[in-house]
Amino acid sequence: MERAGPGSGKGGDITGIYTVLVDGDDMNDPIADTVRGILDGHIVLDRQIAERGRFPAIHLLKSLSRMLPDCHSPAEYAVLAAARRVVAKYTDMEELIRMGAYKPGSDTDIDAAIRFAGPVESFLTQRKHEQMSADQSFAEVYRLLGEAGIDVPLPSPPPAHHMSGVTPGSRGMPVMQRGQVP
C-alpha cells in the first residue's frame, strides 16, 4: 500500500477508510493480516454480533487503534482500557458461563465482568438516529463499570496551564474524581 495522505505537516485527519472483506471471517488471511500491520488502526465488523442484533457490529477486542492513546485524555483512556479488560475477561469465560460451568462467587473479577456484560452490550447497541457525545459516552461507560463493582483509578487532571484551552467539563472525564460515579 502506498501512502494515503499528505504524510507531512500537522495532519491527523483520517485520509482513507479501506475495506477488506475476508472469506469466512478469517482474520489470519494473508491480505487482512498485512493490511492490519500497515494501517494505524482497524475496525472489525463481526457477523455474530450483527446476528445478536447489536449495531454497529464492531468487535471491540479485535478492533485496534495505535493512535488511540493520543486521542483521549488520560482519564478517558483509563476508562476505555478498563472496559476492554473487563470485556476480554467476560469473552474468555463466556462459554463456561453459558454452560453453567462457572460457579458465581469463585472469582470476583469474573463476577464483575458478568455484571458488566449485559449493560455494556445494551449501551453499545445504537439505533440509526441515536447519538451521544464523547463526554456522555465515557461517563456512561465509567458509570456502568462502577455499577458492576469495577474501580477505575482515574489519573489526576494536569494543571490548568497544561490543559491548553480545555475547561473543566469540556472533555468530561478530567474533572471526575476517583471512585465518583457521574
C-alpha positions as CSV (number, residue, x, y, z in Angstrom):
1,M,0.0,0.0,0.0
2,E,1.2,3.5,-0.8
3,R,0.9,6.5,1.5
4,A,-2.8,7.6,1.6
5,G,-2.4,11.1,2.9
6,P,-0.1,14.1,2.7
7,G,2.4,12.4,5.1
8,S,3.8,15.6,6.5
9,G,2.7,18.7,8.3
10,K,0.3,18.9,11.2
11,G,-2.2,16.4,9.8
12,G,-4.1,13.9,11.9
13,D,-7.2,13.6,9.8
14,I,-8.4,10.2,8.6
15,T,-7.2,10.2,5.0
16,G,-8.9,7.0,3.9
17,I,-11.0,4.1,5.0
18,Y,-10.1,0.8,3.4
19,T,-12.4,-2.1,3.3
20,V,-11.1,-5.6,3.3
21,L,-13.6,-8.5,3.1
22,V,-12.1,-11.8,4.3
23,D,-13.5,-15.1,3.3
24,G,-15.2,-16.9,6.3
25,D,-14.3,-14.1,8.7
26,D,-10.7,-15.4,8.7
27,M,-8.7,-12.6,10.2
28,N,-5.5,-14.6,9.6
29,D,-5.9,-14.3,5.9
30,P,-2.6,-13.1,4.5
31,I,-4.1,-9.9,2.9
32,A,-6.1,-9.0,6.0
33,D,-3.1,-9.7,8.2
34,T,-0.8,-7.5,6.0
35,V,-3.3,-4.6,5.9
36,R,-3.7,-4.7,9.7
37,G,0.1,-4.5,10.1
38,I,0.4,-1.4,7.8
39,L,-2.5,0.7,9.0
40,D,-2.7,2.7,12.2
41,G,-5.9,1.0,13.1
42,H,-8.7,-1.2,12.0
43,I,-12.4,-1.8,12.8
44,V,-13.5,-5.4,12.7
45,L,-17.2,-6.0,12.0
46,D,-18.4,-9.3,13.3
47,R,-21.3,-11.3,11.8
48,Q,-22.1,-13.0,15.1
49,I,-22.5,-9.6,16.8
50,A,-24.8,-8.5,14.0
51,E,-26.8,-11.7,14.3
52,R,-27.4,-10.8,18.0
53,G,-28.9,-7.5,16.8
54,R,-26.2,-5.2,18.0
55,F,-25.3,-2.5,15.5
56,P,-22.8,-1.3,14.7
57,A,-21.5,-4.8,14.9
58,I,-18.0,-3.8,15.9
59,H,-15.9,-6.5,17.6
60,L,-14.2,-4.3,20.3
61,L,-11.4,-6.8,21.1
62,K,-10.4,-7.4,17.5
63,S,-10.5,-3.7,16.6
64,L,-7.4,-1.6,17.2
65,S,-6.1,1.9,17.0
66,R,-2.5,2.6,17.6
67,M,-3.3,6.3,17.7
68,L,-6.0,6.0,20.4
69,P,-3.8,6.8,23.5
70,D,-3.1,10.2,21.9
71,C,-6.7,10.9,21.0
72,H,-8.2,10.9,24.5
73,S,-7.4,12.4,27.9
74,P,-5.6,10.0,30.4
75,A,-8.8,9.6,32.3
76,E,-10.8,8.7,29.2
77,Y,-8.1,6.2,28.2
78,A,-8.2,4.7,31.7
79,V,-11.9,4.1,31.4
80,L,-11.5,2.6,27.9
81,A,-8.7,0.3,28.9
82,A,-10.7,-0.9,31.9
83,A,-13.7,-1.6,29.8
84,R,-11.7,-3.5,27.3
85,R,-10.1,-5.6,30.0
86,V,-13.5,-6.5,31.5
87,V,-15.0,-7.3,28.1
88,A,-11.9,-9.5,27.4
89,K,-12.4,-11.3,30.8
90,Y,-16.0,-12.0,30.0
91,T,-15.2,-13.2,26.5
92,D,-12.6,-15.6,27.8
93,M,-15.1,-17.1,30.2
94,E,-18.3,-16.7,28.1
95,E,-18.6,-20.3,27.1
96,L,-18.2,-21.6,30.6
97,I,-20.7,-19.0,31.9
98,R,-23.3,-20.0,29.3
99,M,-22.8,-23.7,30.0
100,G,-23.2,-23.1,33.7
101,A,-19.7,-24.4,34.4
102,Y,-18.7,-21.2,36.1
103,K,-19.7,-21.0,39.8
104,P,-20.6,-17.4,40.8
105,G,-18.5,-16.2,43.6
106,S,-15.4,-18.2,42.7
107,D,-13.7,-15.2,41.1
108,T,-14.6,-11.6,41.8
109,D,-13.2,-10.3,38.5
110,I,-15.4,-12.7,36.5
111,D,-18.4,-11.9,38.7
112,A,-17.8,-8.2,37.9
113,A,-17.4,-9.0,34.2
114,I,-20.7,-10.8,34.2
115,R,-22.4,-7.8,35.8
116,F,-20.9,-5.5,33.2
117,A,-21.6,-7.6,30.1
118,G,-25.3,-7.1,29.8
119,P,-25.4,-3.4,30.5
120,V,-22.4,-2.6,28.2
121,E,-24.0,-4.7,25.4
122,S,-27.1,-2.6,25.7
123,F,-25.1,0.6,25.7
124,L,-23.2,-0.5,22.6
125,T,-26.4,-1.1,20.7
126,Q,-27.1,2.0,18.7
127,R,-30.2,2.8,16.6
128,K,-29.8,4.7,13.4
129,H,-30.7,8.1,14.8
130,E,-29.3,7.8,18.3
131,Q,-26.3,9.8,19.2
132,M,-24.3,10.6,22.3
133,S,-21.3,13.0,22.8
134,A,-17.9,11.5,23.6
135,D,-18.2,13.0,27.1
136,Q,-21.5,11.3,27.7
137,S,-20.2,8.0,26.3
138,F,-17.2,7.9,28.6
139,A,-19.2,9.0,31.6
140,E,-21.8,6.2,30.9
141,V,-19.1,3.5,30.5
142,Y,-17.5,4.8,33.7
143,R,-20.9,4.6,35.5
144,L,-21.5,1.0,34.1
145,L,-18.1,-0.1,35.3
146,G,-18.8,1.4,38.8
147,E,-22.2,-0.3,39.0
148,A,-20.5,-3.6,38.1
149,G,-18.2,-3.1,41.1
150,I,-15.1,-2.2,39.0
151,D,-12.9,0.5,40.4
152,V,-11.2,2.6,37.7
153,P,-8.4,4.7,39.1
154,L,-8.5,7.9,37.2
155,P,-5.3,9.9,36.8
156,S,-5.3,13.4,38.2
157,P,-6.0,16.1,35.6
158,P,-3.0,18.1,34.6
159,P,-2.5,21.6,36.0
160,A,-4.7,24.2,34.2
161,H,-1.8,25.7,32.2
162,H,-1.2,22.3,30.7
163,M,-4.8,21.8,29.6
164,S,-4.4,24.2,26.6
165,G,-7.9,25.6,26.4
166,V,-9.7,22.7,28.0
167,T,-12.1,23.9,30.6
168,P,-13.4,21.7,33.4
169,G,-16.2,19.6,32.0
170,S,-15.5,20.4,28.4
171,R,-13.9,17.0,27.9
172,G,-16.0,15.5,30.8
173,M,-13.6,12.9,32.2
174,P,-10.8,15.1,33.6
175,V,-13.0,16.6,36.3
176,M,-14.2,13.2,37.6
177,Q,-12.8,12.1,40.9
178,R,-11.6,8.5,41.6
179,G,-14.5,6.3,42.6
180,Q,-17.0,9.0,41.6
181,V,-19.9,7.7,39.5
182,P,-21.4,10.5,37.4
